[in-house]
Amino acid sequence: MAELCYNHKVPIIPFGTGTGLEGGVTAVQGGVCFNMTRMDKILNLNTDDFYVTVEPGVTRKSLNSYLRDSGLWFPVDPGADASLCGMAATSASGTNAVRYGTMRDNVINLEVVLSDGRILNTAGKDRNFRKTSAGYNLTSLFVGSEGTLGIITKTSLRLYGVPEAMMSAVCAFPSVQAAVDSTVQILQCGIPIARIEFLDDVMVDACNKYNGLSYHTLPTLFLEFHGTESGVREQVQQTEEITQLNGGSDFTWARDQEERSKLWTARHNAWYAALALRPGCRGYATDVCVPISKLPEIVMKTKKDLLESELTGPIAGHVGDGNFHCIMVLNVDDKDEVSRVKAFTDRLARRALALNGTCTGEHGIGLGKRSLLVEEIGEVGIATMKQIKATLDPQNIMNPGKVI
């Protein structure tokens, strides 16, 4: 089918689950949508070598359900139940990235259908080694390519042992600076924390109202620890000492599976909690990432900008990576508000770039951030990307109009 489209210069738009946030599956030039949802087989699970190969219709939740009795799991968790090949295509990330890395760190091999119908195995057919220095890193080239270079039809993923013990906690702080200082100190001490998420006071208030919770309406960290029973106790003790030195409150604990699920469901429901602040309005997600030390500065400037712009935009972020989101809640029928939101999001992205950060930590470029990508990597970087695109997709039929 890809070869047929290539011969007739018909655009191809790969579709996984449609959970992307940057318009990646929008057919801006028409064409054929390749819906991958029915290619949903788990092809090869190797528990000895800690990897699994899946088709593009397999989602992260269905994979972890399949792995339940194996003692293994796949930890990359972007919140949505996204398809794993789609997660590879967008270089997805999420709450566990501080411990386990992003998709770029966890994809071992890809099977890709190129624009002319040829099939490429980026690390060699059926090869699933842990490391290599053989030639160019073709796997990483396609991770994050957003469907612009080929159609990912299989991915081999790194798996991890299920931790013996898991424990989650919530801790409130008197300021954003105190919360981020705690985060930096936790990482500097080498504590192998699995998740460390930040919510500002507005987002905590929204989550309380939406989920029926009663957390302090203050800048708050959601934390999770993985390891052995004794290891987790040691991590917790060290982390508590650090948070208390920065004025943090006593931890609110979630020890068993049900309590932890409730806590993280509240975090993952942040989008819906934000929308509930203004019933009938729509949401628009932002996504920037800066060096961790710059996080207090950009968050405080962003909160000031929101107040001055009279906009609703509670903040949540993967603070261990310096990545955060303003969830903009707006009336799309109010042209003035739409204009102010657009201006705000542009300022936010450029604020991140000015602090040596990136305009997108995990959502991708898609449609909306192509001009920002030019500012981020420069003309030579864009020219190099265009050369790669022209080589692999000379007819420009692979998801045209995206990224570059």
C-alpha positions in Angstrom: 0.0 0.0 0.0 2.8 2.4 0.8 4.4 1.6 -2.6 1.1 2.4 -4.3 0.9 5.7 -2.5 4.5 6.4 -3.4 3.9 5.7 -7.1 0.9 8.1 -7.1 2.4 10.7 -4.8 -0.5 10.3 -2.2 0.3 11.4 1.4 0.4 8.8 4.1 -0.7 9.6 7.7 0.0 6.8 10.2 -2.5 6.6 13.0 -2.1 4.8 16.4 -4.5 5.9 19.1 -4.9 9.6 18.4 -3.7 10.6 21.8 -1.0 13.0 20.6 -1.3 16.7 21.5 0.4 18.5 18.6 -1.8 17.6 15.6 0.5 14.8 14.4 -2.3 12.8 12.8 -4.0 15.7 11.1 -4.2 15.2 7.3 -3.3 18.8 6.3 -2.8 17.8 2.7 -5.3 15.0 2.5 -4.1 11.5 1.7 -4.5 8.0 3.1 -4.7 7.3 6.9 -3.0 4.1 7.8 -5.0 3.0 10.9 -2.7 0.6 12.8 -5.1 -0.3 15.7 -5.9 -3.8 14.5 -2.2 -4.8 14.3 -2.3 -5.6 18.0 -0.2 -8.7 18.5 2.5 -9.1 21.1 5.0 -11.0 18.9 7.9 -12.0 21.1 8.4 -11.9 24.8 11.9 -12.8 26.0 12.0 -12.8 29.8 15.6 -13.9 29.9 16.8 -11.0 27.8 14.3 -8.5 29.1 12.7 -7.4 25.9 9.4 -7.7 24.0 8.4 -7.1 20.4 5.0 -5.6 19.6 2.8 -4.5 16.7 1.6 -0.8 16.5 -1.9 -1.6 17.9 -0.6 -2.7 21.3 -1.0 0.0 23.9 1.1 0.4 27.0 -1.7 -0.8 29.4 -2.4 -3.9 27.3 1.3 -4.7 27.3 1.6 -4.4 31.1 -1.5 -6.5 31.5 0.0 -9.2 29.4 3.2 -9.0 31.4 1.5 -9.2 34.8 2.6 -12.8 35.6 6.1 -12.5 34.1 7.6 -10.4 36.8 8.4 -7.7 34.2 6.9 -4.4 33.2 7.3 -1.5 30.8 7.5 1.7 32.8 7.2 4.5 30.2 3.9 6.2 31.2 2.7 9.3 29.3 -0.6 9.1 31.1 -2.8 8.3 28.1 -3.1 4.6 27.0 -1.1 5.3 23.9 0.0 2.8 21.3 3.6 1.8 21.9 4.7 2.4 18.3 3.0 5.8 18.5 4.9 6.4 21.7 8.1 5.6 19.8 7.1 7.8 16.9 6.7 10.8 19.2 9.5 9.9 21.7 6.9 9.8 24.5 7.9 10.2 28.1 5.9 10.7 31.3 6.0 10.3 35.0 8.6 7.5 35.3 11.2 9.1 33.0 13.4 10.4 35.9 14.2 6.7 36.8 13.6 4.7 33.6 14.1 7.2 30.8 12.0 8.1 27.8 11.0 6.0 24.8 14.3 7.0 23.2 16.1 5.1 26.0 13.9 2.1 25.8 13.4 1.3 22.1 15.9 -1.5 21.0 14.8 -2.0 17.4 12.1 -0.9 15.0 10.6 -2.3 11.8 9.8 0.6 9.6 8.0 0.7 6.2 9.7 3.4 4.2 7.8 5.7 1.9 8.4 3.5 -1.2 7.3 0.3 0.6 10.7 -1.0 1.5 11.0 -2.5 5.0 13.8 -1.4 7.2 14.9 -3.0 10.5 16.8 -0.2 12.2 19.1 -2.5 14.3 19.0 -5.4 11.9 16.3 -8.0 11.5 15.4 -9.8 14.8 18.4 -8.2 16.6 17.7 -7.2 20.2 21.0 -6.5 21.9 21.5 -4.1 24.7 24.2 -1.9 23.1 26.0 -1.5 19.8 28.5 0.8 18.1 27.7 -0.5 14.6 27.2 2.4 12.3 24.7 5.2 12.5 21.9 5.0 15.1 19.0 4.4 12.8 16.7 3.5 15.7 17.1 6.9 17.4 16.6 8.6 14.0 13.0 7.2 13.8 12.2 7.6 17.5 10.6 11.0 17.5 10.2 11.3 13.8 6.4 11.7 14.1 5.6 9.6 11.0 7.5 11.9 8.7 10.2 9.3 7.7 8.3 6.0 7.7 5.6 3.8 9.3 6.6 2.0 12.4 5.1 -1.5 12.2 7.0 -3.2 15.0 9.0 -2.1 18.0 11.2 -4.1 20.4 11.2 -2.6 23.9 13.4 -2.9 26.9 11.6 -4.4 30.0 12.4 -4.1 33.7 11.8 -6.3 36.7 8.8 -5.4 38.8 10.2 -3.7 42.0 9.8 -5.7 45.2 8.4 -2.7 46.9 6.7 0.6 45.8 5.7 3.5 48.0 4.2 6.9 47.0 3.9 10.1 48.9 2.7 13.7 48.6 4.5 16.7 50.2 3.4 20.4 50.1 5.9 23.3 50.2 5.7 27.0 51.1 7.0 28.0 47.6 7.9 26.7 44.1 11.6 27.4 44.9 11.4 25.1 48.0 9.8 22.3 46.0 12.4 22.5 43.2 15.3 22.9 45.6 14.2 19.6 47.2 14.0 17.9 43.8 17.5 19.0 42.8 18.9 17.9 46.2 17.2 14.5 45.9 18.8 14.0 42.5 22.2 15.3 43.7 22.2 12.8 46.5 21.8 9.9 44.0 18.4 8.8 45.4 17.0 6.6 42.7 13.5 8.1 42.9 11.1 6.6 40.4 8.7 9.5 40.0 8.8 13.1 41.2 5.9 15.3 39.9 5.1 18.9 40.6 1.7 20.6 40.8 1.3 24.3 41.5 -1.3 25.6 44.0 -3.9 26.2 41.3 -3.6 22.6 40.0 -3.7 21.1 43.5 -6.9 23.0 44.1 -8.3 21.8 40.9 -7.3 18.2 41.6 -8.8 18.4 45.1 -12.2 19.6 43.7 -12.3 17.1 40.9 -11.1 14.0 42.8 -12.6 14.8 46.2 -9.2 15.1 47.9 -8.0 17.4 50.6 -4.3 18.2 49.9 -2.9 21.6 51.1 -3.4 24.2 48.3 0.3 24.8 48.0 3.1 23.9 45.5 3.2 20.1 45.9 5.4 17.2 45.0 4.0 13.7 44.2 6.8 11.2 44.7 7.2 7.4 44.2 10.0 5.1 45.4 10.8 1.7 43.8 13.2 -1.0 45.1 13.6 -3.6 47.8 11.8 -3.1 51.1 15.0 -2.0 52.9 16.1 0.1 49.9 12.7 2.0 49.7 12.9 2.7 53.5 16.3 4.2 53.0 15.2 6.3 50.0 12.2 7.5 52.0 14.2 8.5 55.0 16.7 10.5 52.9 14.0 12.2 50.9 12.0 13.1 54.0 15.1 14.8 55.6 15.7 16.8 52.4 12.1 18.0 52.1 11.9 19.0 55.7 15.0 21.0 55.4 13.2 22.9 52.6 10.1 23.5 54.6 8.1 20.6 53.2 5.1 19.2 55.1 5.0 15.7 56.5 4.5 13.1 53.8 1.0 11.9 53.1 1.6 8.2 52.3 0.1 5.8 49.8 1.5 2.3 50.5 -0.7 -0.3 49.0 -1.7 -0.7 45.3 -5.2 0.8 45.7 -3.9 3.9 47.5 -1.1 4.4 45.0 -3.4 4.0 42.1 -5.8 6.6 43.6 -2.9 9.0 44.1 -1.5 8.7 40.6 -5.0 8.6 39.0 -5.5 12.1 40.6 -2.2 13.2 39.0 -3.1 11.7 35.6 -6.6 13.3 35.8 -5.0 16.8 36.0 -6.2 17.5 32.5 -9.8 16.9 33.4 -9.5 18.6 36.8 -8.2 21.7 35.0 -11.1 21.6 32.5 -13.6 21.4 35.4 -12.4 24.8 36.6 -14.3 26.3 33.7 -17.1 24.1 32.6 -17.9 24.3 28.9 -14.4 25.5 28.0 -11.7 23.7 26.1 -8.2 22.7 27.0 -4.9 23.4 25.3 -1.7 21.8 26.6 1.7 23.4 26.6 5.0 21.6 27.0 8.4 23.0 27.7 11.5 21.7 29.4 14.5 23.6 30.9 17.5 22.7 33.0 16.2 21.8 36.4 18.0 24.7 38.1 16.0 27.1 35.9 12.7 25.6 36.8 11.8 28.0 39.7 12.6 31.0 37.5 10.5 29.9 34.5 7.5 28.7 36.7 7.4 32.0 38.6 7.6 34.1 35.5 4.9 31.9 33.9 2.6 32.3 36.8 3.1 36.1 36.7 2.4 36.1 33.0 -0.8 34.1 33.5 -2.1 36.6 36.1 -1.2 39.6 33.9 -2.8 38.0 30.8 -6.0 37.0 32.8 -5.7 33.4 31.7 -6.4 30.1 33.4 -3.5 27.8 33.2 -2.7 25.5 36.1 0.8 24.0 36.1 1.8 20.3 36.3 5.2 18.9 35.5 7.8 16.1 35.5 10.0 18.2 37.8 12.8 15.6 37.9 13.4 16.3 34.2 12.7 20.1 34.2 9.6 19.4 32.0 6.3 21.1 32.8 2.9 21.9 31.3 0.4 24.7 31.6 -3.0 23.4 30.9 -4.7 26.3 29.3 -8.5 26.4 29.8 -10.2 28.8 27.4 -13.4 29.8 25.7 -12.7 29.0 22.1 -15.6 31.3 21.0 -13.9 34.3 22.6 -11.5 35.5 19.9 -9.7 37.8 22.3 -9.0 35.0 24.8 -7.8 32.7 22.0 -5.4 35.4 20.8 -4.1 35.9 24.4 -3.6 32.2 24.8 -1.7 32.0 21.6 0.5 34.9 22.5 1.1 33.4 26.0 2.1 30.0 24.7 4.6 31.6 22.3 6.1 33.6 25.1 6.3 30.5 27.3 8.2 28.5 24.6 10.6 31.4 23.9 11.1 31.8 27.7 12.2 28.2 27.8 14.5 28.7 24.8 16.1 31.7 26.4 17.0 29.5 29.5 18.7 27.0 27.2 15.7 24.7 27.3 13.4 23.2 24.6 10.0 24.2 23.2 8.8 20.6 23.7 9.9 18.1 26.3 7.6 15.2 25.2 4.6 16.2 23.1 6.6 16.7 19.9 6.6 19.4 17.2 3.7 18.3 15.0 2.0 21.3 13.4 2.2 24.1 16.0 5.9 24.3 16.9 7.7 24.2 13.5 8.8 27.8 13.7 10.0 27.3 17.3 12.0 24.3 16.2 13.9 26.6 13.8 14.7 28.9 16.7 15.8 26.0 18.8 18.2 24.1 16.6 19.0 26.8 14.0 19.1 26.9 10.3 21.8 24.4 9.8 20.0 21.9 12.1 16.8 22.4 10.1 18.7 22.1 6.8 20.2 18.8 8.0 16.7 17.5 9.0 15.4 18.4 5.5 18.2 16.5 3.8 17.4 13.4 5.9 13.7 13.8 5.0 14.4 14.3 1.3 16.6 11.1 1.3 14.1 8.9 3.0 10.9 10.5 1.6 11.8 12.1 -1.7 8.1 12.4 -2.7 7.3 14.1 0.6 4.3 11.9 1.2 5.1 10.8 4.8 2.9 12.9 7.1 3.6 16.1 5.1 3.4 19.4 6.8 4.7 18.2 10.1 7.9 18.9 12.1 9.8 20.6 9.3 
